[in-house]
């Protein structure tokens, strides 16, 4: 799987931010959490091959 796109990260970060009650001043925290979550999701894909690692 390719790396998550900026748009995918943005959308997931927004979801996480809303779920947390929309706190102010924590944009970076939610961005990094979303990015990590999406990257980990790609790593657990059962279709992984040595070429996609």
PyMOL commands that set and color helices and strands:
alter all, ss='L'
color gray80, all
select helices_A, chain A and resi 6-19+27-43+50-52
alter helices_A, ss='H'
color red, helices_A
deselect
rebuild
show_as cartoon
